[in-house]
Amino acid sequence: MISRRYLLSRLTMVAAGGAMLWAIRDRLPWPPAEVAFESGERSGWIPLTNRGSMIEIPGTVNGVPIRVVVDSGAQMTAIDRGLAQRLQLPQTAGALPLLAFGVTGAPTISHTVKLQLGLPGLAVSDLRAAVLDLEGLGKLTGRPFSMLLGRDVLRHLALEIDYPRRRVAFHRTGGQAPTLDAITLPLKVVGGAPTLQVRVDGSDPINVLVDTGASTSLALSQDAARKAGLLAPGRASTTAHSISLGGLSLDQVVVAQTVDVGGLTLRETPVQIYVPAARGKAPDGLLGAGLLRRYLTVLDLGAGQLFLVPQTPTIATGVEVGRVRPRP
């Protein structure tokens, strides 16, 4: 039997929201949420409320204090089911049910509610959020939270993450320009999802989702890992527990000699390999905080930008991160 203490010490977050995908969507038009800053075009720095990889900040729902996890892997903002019931949040009128898939595990039937979200320095009015069991997910991580802030809100904002100083800020989209020392990665926004191409041990390019809710540097689906040669016979591997919206799973971990991401090369990088949820449209891979937390990171979905500003020497335990020349 695995003790809770042992489990939490070995747990990685493949994806906080499970890179949430919705198989059944509302077919009625819904006005977009309105984002308003209290002053100017920037929220100001917001301290992170935890020491782990999750981007956790304080917020309010209809004036009630909550903890919010900022998750670019989530297609839509989600609120904890129990909190939605306690606050008697109104269900979205006329909306069809949603089927929420995580990267792994079984799907969850959901519905949406309407709420007013407050974050330090800004407010989001008339936000529609999916109702999910986030309390259970929070208990597994040891960091209870009540909301996942997804791409429906993030597409209106530029997210600046200062991992070394444990703080974040929100800006109006399109207002950030990379500094001279910034590493600009070739981000593409496909269907609202931020994606990059990576090469693993010289493989063909793999499209991966930039997921701020994932704690690993890189996670790949079984199929993508097989095509990259990570599951070749005789290749050494270990296992690690992980969690996503679909629950707890035991994943294979294989060390890649090189992972090329735009102008970066990661060396000797553990890659977590997950079994995608049945019938779910899981991404081929996730690029997470294991890479991003070495930098001041700016992710601007509206402008299609992702750039990293080095803050410390780019040598980490077991992983060397260095700039390489762009491919011809």
C-alpha positions as CSV (number, residue, x, y, z in Angstrom):
1,M,0.0,0.0,0.0
2,I,1.3,3.5,-0.9
3,S,1.1,5.9,2.0
4,R,-0.2,9.4,1.5
5,R,3.2,10.9,2.4
6,Y,5.1,8.7,0.0
7,L,2.5,9.4,-2.7
8,L,2.7,13.1,-2.4
9,S,6.5,13.0,-2.4
10,R,6.5,11.2,-5.7
11,L,3.6,12.9,-7.3
12,T,3.9,15.0,-10.4
13,M,1.1,17.1,-11.9
14,V,0.8,15.9,-15.5
15,A,-1.8,18.6,-15.9
16,A,-3.7,20.4,-13.2
17,G,-6.8,20.6,-15.4
18,G,-5.9,17.6,-17.3
19,A,-5.5,19.7,-20.4
20,M,-9.2,19.9,-20.3
21,L,-11.1,19.1,-23.5
22,W,-14.8,19.4,-24.0
23,A,-16.5,16.8,-26.1
24,I,-19.9,18.4,-25.9
25,R,-20.0,22.2,-26.2
26,D,-22.7,24.7,-25.8
27,R,-24.5,25.4,-29.0
28,L,-26.0,28.7,-27.9
29,P,-24.0,32.0,-28.3
30,W,-22.5,33.3,-25.1
31,P,-21.0,36.8,-24.7
32,P,-17.3,36.7,-23.8
33,A,-16.3,37.6,-20.3
34,E,-15.3,41.2,-19.7
35,V,-11.9,41.8,-18.2
36,A,-11.2,45.1,-16.5
37,F,-8.1,46.3,-14.8
38,E,-8.4,48.5,-11.7
39,S,-5.7,50.8,-13.0
40,G,-4.0,51.1,-16.4
41,E,-3.2,48.0,-18.4
42,R,-1.5,45.9,-15.7
43,S,-2.5,44.1,-12.6
44,G,0.8,44.7,-10.7
45,W,2.8,41.8,-9.2
46,I,0.8,39.1,-7.4
47,P,2.7,36.9,-5.0
48,L,2.3,33.1,-5.5
49,T,0.7,31.4,-2.5
50,N,2.6,28.1,-2.7
51,R,6.1,26.9,-3.2
52,G,5.4,24.2,-5.8
53,S,5.1,24.4,-9.6
54,M,1.5,25.4,-9.7
55,I,0.7,29.1,-10.4
56,E,-1.6,29.6,-7.4
57,I,-2.9,33.1,-6.6
58,P,-5.7,34.5,-4.4
59,G,-9.0,35.5,-5.9
60,T,-12.7,35.9,-5.1
61,V,-15.9,34.5,-6.6
62,N,-18.9,36.7,-6.0
63,G,-16.9,38.3,-3.2
64,V,-15.9,35.0,-1.4
65,P,-12.1,34.4,-1.1
66,I,-10.7,31.4,-3.0
67,R,-7.5,30.0,-4.4
68,V,-7.0,30.1,-8.1
69,V,-4.6,28.0,-10.3
70,V,-3.7,29.6,-13.6
71,D,-3.8,26.8,-16.1
72,S,-3.1,27.4,-19.8
73,G,-3.9,23.7,-20.4
74,A,-7.5,24.2,-19.5
75,Q,-9.7,25.1,-22.5
76,M,-12.2,26.7,-20.1
77,T,-12.3,28.1,-16.6
78,A,-13.6,25.6,-14.0
79,I,-14.9,26.0,-10.4
80,D,-15.2,23.5,-7.7
81,R,-18.6,21.7,-7.6
82,G,-19.0,22.1,-3.8
83,L,-18.2,25.8,-3.9
84,A,-20.6,26.4,-6.7
85,Q,-23.4,24.7,-4.7
86,R,-22.6,26.6,-1.5
87,L,-22.6,30.0,-3.4
88,Q,-25.8,28.9,-5.3
89,L,-24.3,30.1,-8.5
90,P,-26.9,30.2,-11.3
91,Q,-26.6,27.5,-14.0
92,T,-26.1,28.8,-17.5
93,A,-29.6,29.0,-19.0
94,G,-30.2,26.8,-22.0
95,A,-26.7,25.4,-22.1
96,L,-26.0,21.7,-23.0
97,P,-24.0,19.5,-20.7
98,L,-20.2,19.3,-21.1
99,L,-18.1,16.2,-21.1
100,A,-14.8,17.1,-19.6
101,F,-11.8,14.9,-20.5
102,G,-8.5,14.9,-18.7
103,V,-5.2,13.9,-20.3
104,T,-5.8,10.5,-18.6
105,G,-8.6,8.7,-16.8
106,A,-12.4,8.7,-17.3
107,P,-14.5,11.7,-18.5
108,T,-16.7,13.8,-16.2
109,I,-20.1,15.2,-17.1
110,S,-20.4,18.8,-16.2
111,H,-22.5,22.0,-16.6
112,T,-21.6,25.7,-16.5
113,V,-22.5,28.5,-14.1
114,K,-22.2,32.2,-14.2
115,L,-20.0,34.1,-11.7
116,Q,-18.1,37.3,-11.0
117,L,-14.3,36.7,-10.6
118,G,-12.0,39.0,-8.8
119,L,-8.2,38.8,-9.0
120,P,-5.7,41.2,-7.5
121,G,-5.7,44.3,-9.8
122,L,-8.5,43.1,-12.2
123,A,-12.0,41.8,-12.4
124,V,-13.7,39.4,-14.8
125,S,-17.4,40.0,-15.1
126,D,-20.1,37.5,-16.2
127,L,-17.7,34.6,-16.5
128,R,-19.1,31.2,-17.5
129,A,-17.2,28.4,-15.7
130,A,-17.5,24.6,-15.8
131,V,-18.4,22.8,-12.6
132,L,-15.9,20.1,-11.6
133,D,-14.7,18.2,-8.6
134,L,-11.6,20.3,-8.0
135,E,-11.6,19.7,-4.2
136,G,-10.6,16.1,-4.8
137,L,-7.9,17.1,-7.2
138,G,-6.6,19.6,-4.6
139,K,-6.5,16.9,-1.9
140,L,-4.3,14.7,-4.1
141,T,-1.8,17.6,-4.7
142,G,-1.8,18.6,-1.0
143,R,-2.7,22.2,-2.2
144,P,-6.5,22.7,-2.1
145,F,-7.8,25.1,-4.7
146,S,-11.3,26.1,-5.9
147,M,-10.7,27.4,-9.5
148,L,-8.7,26.7,-12.6
149,L,-8.3,29.8,-14.7
150,G,-8.4,28.7,-18.3
151,R,-7.8,29.9,-21.8
152,D,-11.2,31.5,-22.1
153,V,-9.9,34.3,-19.8
154,L,-6.1,34.0,-20.6
155,R,-6.7,34.8,-24.3
156,H,-7.6,38.4,-23.2
157,L,-4.5,38.8,-21.1
158,A,-0.7,38.5,-21.3
159,L,0.5,36.3,-18.4
160,E,3.9,37.2,-16.9
161,I,5.4,34.6,-14.6
162,D,8.4,35.4,-12.5
163,Y,9.1,32.0,-11.2
164,P,12.4,32.9,-9.5
165,R,10.7,35.6,-7.4
166,R,7.5,33.6,-7.0
167,R,5.1,36.2,-8.5
168,V,2.9,36.8,-11.5
169,A,1.3,39.7,-13.3
170,F,-1.4,40.2,-15.9
171,H,-1.2,42.7,-18.8
172,R,-3.4,43.7,-21.6
173,T,-2.7,41.3,-24.5
174,G,-0.3,42.7,-27.1
175,G,1.4,45.1,-24.8
176,Q,4.6,43.1,-24.1
177,A,7.8,43.2,-26.2
178,P,10.6,40.8,-25.7
179,T,13.8,42.2,-24.2
180,L,17.2,41.9,-25.9
181,D,18.2,38.8,-23.8
182,A,14.8,37.1,-24.2
183,I,14.5,33.7,-25.9
184,T,11.5,33.9,-28.2
185,L,9.9,30.5,-28.8
186,P,7.9,29.9,-32.0
187,L,4.5,29.7,-30.4
188,K,1.4,28.8,-32.5
189,V,-2.1,29.2,-31.1
190,V,-4.2,26.4,-32.7
191,G,-7.9,26.3,-31.8
192,G,-7.1,28.7,-28.9
193,A,-4.4,26.3,-27.5
194,P,-0.7,27.4,-27.3
195,T,1.4,24.9,-29.0
196,L,5.1,24.4,-29.8
197,Q,7.1,21.9,-31.7
198,V,9.7,19.8,-29.9
199,R,12.2,17.2,-31.1
200,V,13.1,14.4,-28.7
201,D,16.5,12.7,-29.4
202,G,16.4,14.0,-33.0
203,S,12.9,12.8,-33.7
204,D,10.4,14.3,-36.1
205,P,8.7,17.4,-34.7
206,I,6.0,16.7,-32.0
207,N,3.3,19.3,-31.4
208,V,3.0,19.9,-27.6
209,L,0.7,22.0,-25.5
210,V,2.2,24.8,-23.4
211,D,0.6,23.9,-20.1
212,T,1.3,26.1,-17.0
213,G,-0.7,23.5,-14.9
214,A,1.8,20.7,-15.7
215,S,4.8,20.4,-13.3
216,T,7.0,18.4,-15.6
217,S,9.4,19.8,-18.3
218,L,7.9,17.4,-20.9
219,A,5.2,14.8,-20.9
220,L,4.3,12.8,-24.0
221,S,1.4,10.5,-24.9
222,Q,2.4,6.8,-25.4
223,D,2.0,7.1,-29.2
224,A,4.2,10.2,-29.4
225,A,6.8,8.6,-27.1
226,R,6.9,5.5,-29.3
227,K,7.4,7.5,-32.4
228,A,10.2,9.4,-30.8
229,G,11.9,6.1,-29.8
230,L,11.5,6.5,-26.1
231,L,9.7,3.1,-25.8
232,A,12.3,1.1,-27.9
233,P,13.2,-2.3,-26.5
234,G,16.0,-2.1,-23.9
235,R,15.5,1.5,-23.2
236,A,15.8,2.1,-19.4
237,S,12.7,3.5,-17.6
238,T,11.2,4.2,-14.2
239,T,7.7,4.9,-13.0
240,A,6.1,7.8,-11.2
241,H,2.6,8.6,-10.0
242,S,0.8,11.6,-11.6
243,I,-2.5,13.2,-11.3
244,S,-4.8,15.0,-13.8
245,L,-8.5,15.8,-14.0
246,G,-9.1,12.1,-14.7
247,G,-7.5,11.0,-11.4
248,L,-4.3,9.2,-10.2
249,S,-2.2,7.2,-12.6
250,L,1.1,5.4,-12.7
251,D,3.2,6.6,-15.7
252,Q,6.4,5.4,-17.3
253,V,9.4,7.9,-17.2
254,V,12.2,7.7,-19.8
255,V,15.2,10.1,-19.9
256,A,15.7,11.8,-23.2
257,Q,19.2,12.7,-24.2
258,T,18.1,15.9,-25.9
259,V,14.8,17.8,-26.1
260,D,15.0,20.7,-28.7
261,V,12.4,23.5,-28.2
262,G,12.8,26.3,-30.6
263,G,16.2,27.9,-29.6
264,L,16.7,25.8,-26.5
265,T,18.2,22.3,-26.0
266,L,17.4,20.4,-22.8
267,R,19.8,17.5,-22.0
268,E,19.2,14.4,-19.9
269,T,15.5,15.3,-19.4
270,P,13.0,12.9,-17.7
271,V,10.0,12.6,-20.0
272,Q,6.7,11.4,-18.4
273,I,4.7,9.1,-20.7
274,Y,0.9,9.0,-20.2
275,V,-1.9,6.8,-21.5
276,P,-4.4,9.2,-23.0
277,A,-8.0,9.1,-21.8
278,A,-10.2,6.7,-23.9
279,R,-12.2,8.7,-26.5
280,G,-10.6,11.9,-25.4
281,K,-8.7,14.2,-27.8
282,A,-5.6,14.5,-25.6
283,P,-2.6,16.4,-27.0
284,D,0.5,14.6,-28.1
285,G,2.5,16.2,-25.3
286,L,2.7,18.9,-22.6
287,L,5.5,21.4,-22.1
288,G,5.2,22.5,-18.4
289,A,6.7,24.4,-15.5
290,G,9.7,22.1,-15.3
291,L,11.1,24.2,-18.1
292,L,9.4,27.5,-17.7
293,R,10.2,28.0,-14.0
294,R,13.9,28.6,-14.8
295,Y,12.9,31.9,-16.5
296,L,10.8,35.0,-16.3
297,T,8.1,33.8,-18.7
298,V,5.6,35.8,-20.8
299,L,2.7,33.9,-22.4
300,D,0.4,36.0,-24.5
301,L,-2.2,33.9,-26.2
302,G,-3.9,36.9,-27.9
303,A,-0.7,38.0,-29.5
304,G,0.6,34.5,-30.1
305,Q,3.8,35.1,-28.1
306,L,5.9,33.1,-25.7
307,F,9.3,34.4,-24.6
308,L,11.6,33.5,-21.7
309,V,14.1,35.8,-20.0
310,P,17.0,34.1,-18.2
311,Q,17.1,35.1,-14.5
312,T,19.8,32.7,-13.2
313,P,22.6,30.5,-14.7
314,T,20.9,28.1,-17.1
315,I,22.2,25.0,-15.4
316,A,19.8,22.9,-13.3
317,T,20.3,19.5,-11.6
318,G,20.4,16.8,-14.2
319,V,19.3,19.2,-17.0
320,E,21.5,21.5,-19.0
321,V,19.6,24.3,-20.8
322,G,21.5,26.2,-23.4
323,R,20.8,28.4,-26.4
324,V,21.4,26.9,-29.7
325,R,21.5,28.4,-33.1
326,P,18.1,28.3,-35.0
327,R,17.8,25.6,-37.5
328,P,18.5,26.7,-41.1
